[in-house]
Amino acid sequence: MQAITRVARRWIADERGVTSIEYALLASMFAIAVLGSVVTLKGSLGDAYQMIAAAVTAAVSAAVTTALSTVS
């Protein structure tokens, strides 16, 4: 019985690997937060991307039209 108690006390006192476990827990919490944010903002991000793409397309189109009219 004393051997089991000794092994248990040594196991409880052993702190090797604690830091890596803490970093793994932090990384998993960060990943959950990022995934939750992406799921929550999915529609808004898609709308913003489409708005930016339309603005860039319009700007490029206007620049090309202006450049072509200047050359002619």
C-alpha positions as CSV (number, residue, x, y, z in Angstrom):
1,M,0.0,0.0,0.0
2,Q,2.9,2.4,0.8
3,A,4.3,1.8,-2.7
4,I,1.1,2.9,-4.3
5,T,1.0,6.0,-2.1
6,R,4.6,6.8,-2.9
7,V,3.9,6.5,-6.6
8,A,0.8,8.6,-6.4
9,R,2.6,11.4,-4.5
10,R,5.4,11.4,-7.0
11,W,2.9,11.5,-9.9
12,I,1.0,14.4,-8.3
13,A,4.3,16.3,-7.6
14,D,5.6,15.8,-11.2
15,E,5.1,19.0,-13.2
16,R,6.9,18.0,-16.4
17,G,4.8,18.8,-19.4
18,V,2.4,21.1,-17.6
19,T,3.4,24.1,-19.7
20,S,2.7,22.3,-23.0
21,I,-0.7,21.2,-21.7
22,E,-1.5,24.8,-20.7
23,Y,-0.5,26.0,-24.2
24,A,-2.6,23.3,-25.8
25,L,-5.6,24.4,-23.7
26,L,-5.0,28.0,-24.7
27,A,-4.7,27.1,-28.4
28,S,-7.9,25.1,-28.3
29,M,-9.8,27.9,-26.6
30,F,-8.5,30.3,-29.2
31,A,-9.5,28.0,-32.0
32,I,-13.0,27.7,-30.6
33,A,-13.3,31.5,-30.3
34,V,-12.2,31.9,-33.9
35,L,-14.6,29.3,-35.2
36,G,-17.4,30.8,-33.2
37,S,-16.6,34.2,-34.6
38,V,-16.5,32.9,-38.2
39,V,-19.8,31.1,-37.8
40,T,-21.4,34.2,-36.3
41,L,-20.0,36.6,-38.9
42,K,-20.3,34.4,-41.9
43,G,-23.1,36.3,-43.6
44,S,-21.6,39.7,-42.8
45,L,-18.2,38.7,-44.1
46,G,-19.7,37.4,-47.3
47,D,-21.6,40.6,-47.9
48,A,-18.6,42.7,-47.1
49,Y,-16.5,40.6,-49.6
50,Q,-19.1,41.0,-52.3
51,M,-19.3,44.8,-51.7
52,I,-15.5,45.1,-51.9
53,A,-15.3,43.0,-55.1
54,A,-18.0,45.1,-56.7
55,A,-16.2,48.3,-55.8
56,V,-12.9,47.0,-57.2
57,T,-14.6,45.9,-60.4
58,A,-16.3,49.3,-60.8
59,A,-13.0,51.1,-60.2
60,V,-11.1,49.0,-62.6
61,S,-13.8,49.3,-65.2
62,A,-13.8,53.1,-64.8
63,A,-10.1,53.3,-65.0
64,V,-10.0,51.2,-68.2
65,T,-12.8,53.3,-69.8
66,T,-10.9,56.6,-68.9
67,A,-7.6,55.2,-70.2
68,L,-9.2,54.1,-73.5
69,S,-11.0,57.4,-74.0
70,T,-7.7,59.3,-73.4
71,V,-5.8,57.2,-75.9
72,S,-8.4,57.6,-78.7
